Amino acid sequence: MPILFALVGATGIGKSNLSLSLAEHYGAEIIGVDSRQVYRGFCIGTAQPDESSLARVKHHLVDFLLPTESYSAGEFCRQVKSLLAENPDKNYILVGGTGLYIQSLFLGLPKIPVVPATVRRQLEELAASEGSDSLYKMACEVDPESAQNVDPNNTLRLVRILEVFQATGRKLSEFQKEREGGIGSVPVFWLQRERDVLYKRIDARVDQMIKDGWVEEARELSKTVSLTAPAWQSLGYRELLQAKNASEMKNVVEEVKKKTRNYAKRQLTWFRWQLQNTPIDMENGPFEAILSNLSKKA
């Protein structure tokens, strides 16, 4: 298996720096597992690898997709399988926080019937007229298991939950248990920190993103990318555009921090129950711990 292992964890946990060191140690390339980092131009707010990181280690599936295009677990799996088939002699490390993508790659995709386009269109129109809050409430009612792992502002995921239920009469979470086409598992290392430490890191990272030009990036993108494009689902971007002055911006930044902490909490819950893994303490020599664990498995 060209994939050596997967490095997963909540946003802000410290995956990027550790993955670079591990990739260099094993002579591996990195496959991004992040549904937001795929979008071209949405760099700062999604924490895409910077130029120095790209120079150190080759990355795949980051900053390549047009903001107007949708991306899915199915497309992720197809691209990873294609990459592995074309480069059987290379080593790769999966790195990211979108656990559903890794689960789908390992276990296969759910066998969900084709949903009529009219069903999706009606739900998208509902989202446009009433907002994502209405979709989130509906999703919680018909499929709470799936809804609990979705950001209430993620219209695309909410539409998916609802369209599957409306078209088939079954929950998306039920289909998730019926899969095919997986590549099999590799070691998965789940990076962990104390919750209060993680939240402080998240707050500091948001502040740093603002200093790095996140607001300016969002404003420039809004000039050329329709606000209905899927890429704007990325946490924080639309919120930053709403601020009209410094006072409003301060409040928006605090709200973005809160939403990011909530998102991290959902990630922690997902990785705890949905993916077999080996916990790694980020405060206690994670690099050495992973090397030791892999040497035992060899």
C-alpha positions in Angstrom: 0.0 0.0 0.0 1.6 3.3 -1.1 -0.3 5.1 1.7 1.9 4.7 4.8 -0.6 6.1 7.3 -3.1 8.9 8.0 -2.6 11.8 10.3 -6.0 13.2 11.5 -7.3 15.6 14.0 -9.3 18.7 14.8 -8.6 22.0 13.1 -5.8 23.9 14.8 -4.3 20.8 16.5 -1.0 21.0 14.7 -1.3 18.5 11.8 0.6 20.5 9.2 4.0 21.0 10.9 4.1 17.4 12.1 3.1 16.0 8.7 5.9 17.9 7.0 8.5 16.3 9.4 7.0 12.9 9.0 6.8 13.1 5.2 10.5 14.2 5.0 11.5 11.3 7.2 9.7 8.7 5.1 10.4 10.3 1.7 6.6 10.6 1.2 4.2 13.1 -0.4 1.1 14.5 1.3 -2.4 13.9 0.2 -4.7 16.6 1.7 -7.9 15.3 3.3 -9.7 18.6 3.7 -13.0 19.5 2.0 -12.2 23.3 2.2 -8.5 23.4 1.2 -9.3 22.1 -2.2 -10.7 25.5 -3.4 -8.4 27.7 -5.5 -7.7 31.1 -3.9 -9.3 30.3 -0.6 -5.9 30.0 1.0 -5.6 31.9 4.3 -9.0 31.0 5.8 -8.7 27.3 5.1 -5.0 27.1 6.2 -3.7 25.8 2.9 0.0 24.9 3.0 2.1 28.0 2.3 4.9 28.2 -0.2 7.6 27.1 2.1 5.6 23.9 3.0 5.0 23.2 -0.6 8.7 23.6 -1.3 9.6 21.1 1.4 7.0 18.4 0.5 4.8 17.8 -2.5 1.1 18.1 -1.7 -1.9 16.8 -3.6 -5.5 17.8 -3.6 -5.0 21.3 -2.2 -5.7 24.6 -4.0 -6.8 23.0 -7.3 -10.6 23.2 -7.6 -12.6 26.1 -9.0 -14.6 27.9 -6.3 -17.8 27.3 -8.3 -17.5 23.5 -8.4 -18.8 21.1 -5.8 -16.6 18.5 -4.2 -17.5 15.2 -2.5 -16.2 12.1 -0.8 -16.8 10.2 -4.0 -14.6 12.6 -6.0 -12.0 12.5 -3.3 -11.9 8.7 -3.5 -11.7 8.7 -7.3 -8.8 11.1 -7.3 -6.8 9.3 -4.6 -7.3 6.0 -6.3 -6.1 7.5 -9.6 -3.1 9.0 -8.0 -2.1 5.7 -6.4 -2.6 3.8 -9.6 -0.4 6.2 -11.6 2.4 6.3 -9.0 2.6 2.8 -7.4 6.2 3.3 -6.3 5.7 6.5 -4.3 4.8 6.8 -0.7 2.0 9.0 0.6 0.6 10.3 3.9 -3.0 11.2 4.3 -3.3 14.5 6.3 -6.4 16.4 7.2 -9.6 16.8 9.3 -12.4 15.7 7.0 -12.9 12.2 8.5 -15.7 11.3 6.2 -13.3 11.3 3.2 -10.9 8.9 4.9 -13.7 6.6 6.0 -15.1 6.5 2.5 -11.6 5.8 1.0 -11.0 2.9 3.4 -14.4 1.4 3.6 -15.9 2.4 0.3 -18.8 4.7 -0.7 -22.4 4.2 0.5 -24.7 2.6 -2.1 -27.2 5.5 -2.4 -29.6 5.5 -5.3 -29.5 8.5 -7.7 -31.5 11.4 -6.3 -33.8 13.2 -8.8 -32.5 16.6 -9.7 -35.8 18.2 -8.8 -35.5 17.1 -5.2 -32.1 18.8 -4.8 -33.3 21.9 -6.6 -36.3 22.3 -4.3 -34.0 22.0 -1.2 -31.5 24.5 -2.7 -34.4 27.0 -3.3 -35.5 26.5 0.3 -32.0 27.2 1.5 -31.8 30.4 -0.6 -35.2 31.7 0.7 -35.0 30.6 4.4 -31.3 30.1 5.1 -29.3 27.1 6.4 -30.9 27.2 9.8 -34.2 25.9 8.4 -32.3 23.0 6.6 -30.4 22.2 9.8 -33.6 21.9 11.9 -35.1 19.6 9.2 -31.9 17.5 9.1 -31.9 17.1 12.9 -35.5 15.8 12.7 -35.1 13.2 9.9 -31.5 12.1 10.5 -30.0 13.4 13.8 -27.0 11.0 13.5 -25.8 12.6 10.3 -26.8 16.1 11.3 -24.8 16.1 14.5 -21.5 15.9 12.5 -22.4 18.8 10.1 -21.8 22.5 10.5 -25.2 24.2 10.7 -24.0 26.6 8.0 -22.9 23.9 5.6 -25.8 24.0 3.1 -24.3 21.4 0.8 -24.1 18.7 3.4 -27.5 19.5 4.8 -29.1 19.3 1.4 -27.4 15.9 0.9 -28.9 14.6 4.2 -32.4 15.8 3.3 -32.4 14.9 -0.4 -31.4 11.3 0.4 -34.2 11.0 3.0 -36.8 12.6 0.7 -35.9 10.5 -2.3 -35.4 7.1 -0.6 -37.3 7.3 2.7 -34.1 6.1 4.4 -31.5 8.0 6.4 -28.1 8.9 5.0 -26.6 7.5 8.2 -28.1 4.1 7.3 -26.6 4.1 3.9 -23.2 5.0 5.4 -23.2 1.5 6.9 -23.6 -0.2 3.5 -20.4 0.5 1.5 -18.4 -0.8 -1.4 -15.1 -0.1 -3.2 -12.9 0.7 -0.3 -9.1 0.3 -0.5 -8.7 -1.1 3.0 -7.3 0.6 6.1 -3.9 1.9 7.0 -2.7 3.1 10.4 -4.5 6.2 11.5 -3.0 8.5 14.1 -5.4 10.8 15.9 -3.6 13.9 17.2 -4.9 15.2 20.6 -4.5 18.0 23.0 -6.3 19.1 26.1 -9.5 20.8 25.1 -8.7 24.2 26.6 -5.3 24.2 24.9 -6.8 23.4 21.6 -9.3 26.2 21.9 -6.6 28.7 22.7 -4.7 27.6 19.7 -7.7 28.0 17.5 -8.3 31.6 18.8 -4.7 32.4 18.2 -4.8 31.0 14.7 -7.8 33.0 13.8 -6.0 36.2 15.0 -3.0 35.2 12.9 -5.1 34.6 9.9 -6.6 38.1 10.2 -3.1 39.6 10.5 -2.0 37.5 7.4 -4.8 39.2 5.3 -7.8 36.9 5.6 -10.2 39.8 5.4 -8.5 41.2 2.3 -8.5 37.8 0.7 -12.3 37.4 1.3 -13.0 40.8 -0.2 -10.9 40.2 -3.3 -12.5 36.8 -3.9 -16.0 38.4 -3.6 -15.2 40.6 -6.6 -14.8 37.6 -8.9 -16.5 34.6 -7.2 -20.3 34.5 -6.8 -21.3 34.3 -3.2 -23.5 31.3 -4.1 -20.4 29.3 -5.1 -19.7 26.2 -2.9 -16.3 27.6 -1.8 -18.0 30.2 0.3 -19.2 27.5 2.6 -15.7 27.6 4.1 -16.0 28.7 7.7 -15.5 32.4 8.3 -15.4 33.9 4.8 -19.0 35.1 4.5 -18.9 36.3 8.1 -15.9 38.5 7.4 -17.6 40.1 4.5 -20.5 41.3 6.7 -18.4 43.6 8.9 -18.7 47.3 7.9 -16.4 48.8 10.5 -13.8 48.0 13.1 -16.3 47.4 15.8 -18.3 45.0 13.7 -15.2 43.3 12.6 -14.1 42.6 16.2 -17.5 41.0 16.9 -17.3 38.9 13.7 -13.9 37.7 14.5 -15.1 36.5 17.9 -18.0 34.8 16.2 -15.6 33.0 13.8 -13.5 31.8 16.7 -16.6 30.4 18.4 -17.8 28.7 15.3 -14.3 27.2 14.7 -14.2 25.9 18.2 -17.6 24.3 17.7 -16.4 22.8 14.5 -13.4 21.3 16.3 -15.7 19.9 18.9 -17.7 18.1 16.2 -14.5 16.7 14.7 -13.4 15.4 18.1 -16.7 13.6 18.5 -16.5 12.1 15.0 -12.9 10.8 15.2 -13.6 9.3 18.7 -16.5 7.1 17.4 -16.3 6.8 13.6 -12.7 5.8 12.8 -10.4 3.2 14.3 -7.2 5.1 15.3 -4.2 5.4 17.6 -4.4 8.5 19.8 -1.2 10.6 19.8 -0.5 13.2 22.5 0.8 16.4 20.8 2.4 17.5 24.1 4.5 14.4 24.5 6.8 13.7 21.5 4.3 13.0 18.7 7.0 12.5 16.0 8.8 9.8 18.0 5.5 8.2 19.2 4.4 7.7 15.6 7.7 6.4 14.4 7.8 3.9 17.3 4.2 2.8 16.6 4.9 2.2 12.9 8.1 0.3 13.7 6.1 -2.1 15.8 3.6 -2.7 13.0 6.3 -3.3 10.5 
